[in-house]
Structures are given as C-alpha cells and as structure tokens.
Amino acid sequence: MSSSDIFIGETIGTAVLILLGGGVCAAVTLKRSKARDAGWLAITFGWGFGVLTAAYLAGGVSGAHLNPAVTLGLAIEGGTPWSDVPLYLASQLLGAMIGAVLVWLTYYGQFQAHLTDREIVGGPGAQDTLAPVAQKSARSGPGPVLGVFSTAPEIRNAVQNLTTEIIATVVLVLAILTQGLNDQGNGLGVLGALVTALVVVGIGLSLGGPTGYAINPVRDLGPRIVHALLPLPNKGGSDWAYAWVPVAGPLIGGAVAGGIYNIAFK
C-alpha cells in the first residue's frame, strides 16, 4: 500500500465519516432542522451509517482505519507497519477537520439561527453583560453547539470518563481485529464494514451514555479544533479542559485491544 493510497483513503474516508456523523448531530441539535430533537437513536444510527459509508469508500484504498485507535491496535497486532502510523494519523486528523468544515457549510443557516436565538444563547452580545468570572467560564466551557463537533461527559469525572472511553474503544478495536481472524477462516471480509458499523451502533446504544462515545481521537480533536476556529456567533468555548480525555482514552483502548488480541487470539 503506497503512501498516496493511505493519504487519499484516510483523508477522504475520515472526512465522510465526520460529515455524516457530525451531520446527524447537527440535524438533531440545531434550530430549523427538520430532524431536530430526533434523539439518541438517530445519533447512534447516523454514526453507524457514517462508519459504513466511509469504510466502503476507503476500504479498498487505505484499509479504512479512519481512527488512530484502530491504527494503533493494528500496528501492535502486526498488520500495519509502524512506519505507516504517522501518515495514517495525520491523514485522519486532516480528514476529520475537513468533515467538520463540511458540516458547518451544510448547516450554515441552521448554525446562524441557533446561535442568535435568545432562548439558547441569550441573544447577540449577551455575554458583554456577564461578570468577568462568568465571561471566562463561557469562553472556556462547552459552547451551545460544541456537541455538534465533539463529545462531552454527562458527569465530569476524569477517571470515569477516561475509563468509559477505554472500555468502549477496546470493544471496537477487538471487534475489528477479530474480523481479520475471521477473514482467514470464515470469509467474513466482504461484511467487515457492515459488522464494524453495527458494532459502532451497539457501542453508542450501550456505552455511549456517559461520554458520548468518542472512541476515535480525531473524531473529537479535529472537529473541536474547527469549532475553535470557525467564525460562529456566540459559539462559546471549545472545552479544552476535557479535550484530552477523548484523545487519550481511545488511544489507550486501542493499545489494550491490540495487546489482548496478541495474547488471546493469536
């Protein structure tokens, strides 16, 4: 697999993943969206279909890792050369940022309507009247549309949040690694993308409640960077104090899954 294959496949695939996954979050969240308040089931299936589409697009080009935790697990398992890991990760981050920008362009009018609604953000210029401490909190804490771009916990407990992300990512990466085992013995390869998509839906339904199941460092970091850079009115902070959890948790989970696979399945 050439470097250009990895770059093209991972960039395009991850962009499509974030476009469809972030797109369903925007659809459910934003004012004047036909899908507003469609709920958690819509989000979990939207992300699952995003994984399915992206994996089919990139599978034949780069292997459709689409996730640094998957790349790390595959490198530990031995299926991906360590020399290719930096290119996979850089391509995935770039793709995630592109996908987040595409979500913003797609829902541009809805973002504007949502972020100028007094019921949601207190109206344009409302932060000018806040006390200095409240202003600082508004700038650093989660903004009113941050959930379209990145994840946040329902209960802020770093140990629990990190543990949740590790456990959920172990499930995802182990499921992907064992598909490779099944490919050799049971011919499951053509169903790999569908199986992975269903696993992602299952993780969202069963394990996504505490943190919003990032299970992918670039799925969270790339869009969070875009949120910080976009010229959105009254957007609030990007919650950088929490941003390390959905990066570190999935990376640890991917490494643990790779180790488990080598011990239990090889």
Secondary structure, DSSP 8 states (H G I E B T S, - for coil): --HHHHHHHHHHHHHHHHHHHHHHHHHHHSTT-TTTT--HHHHHHHHHHHHHHHHHHHHHHH----SHHHHHHHHHHTSS-GGGHHHHHHHHHHHHHHHHHHHHHHTHHHHHHHHT-HHHH-STTGGGGS-HHHHHHHHHSB-TTHHHHS---SS--HHHHHHHHHHHHHHHHHHHHHHHHHHHHH--GGGHHHHHHHHHHHHHHHH-TTT----SHHHHHHHHHHHHHS--TT---B-TTTTTHHHHHHHHHHHHHHHHHHHHT-
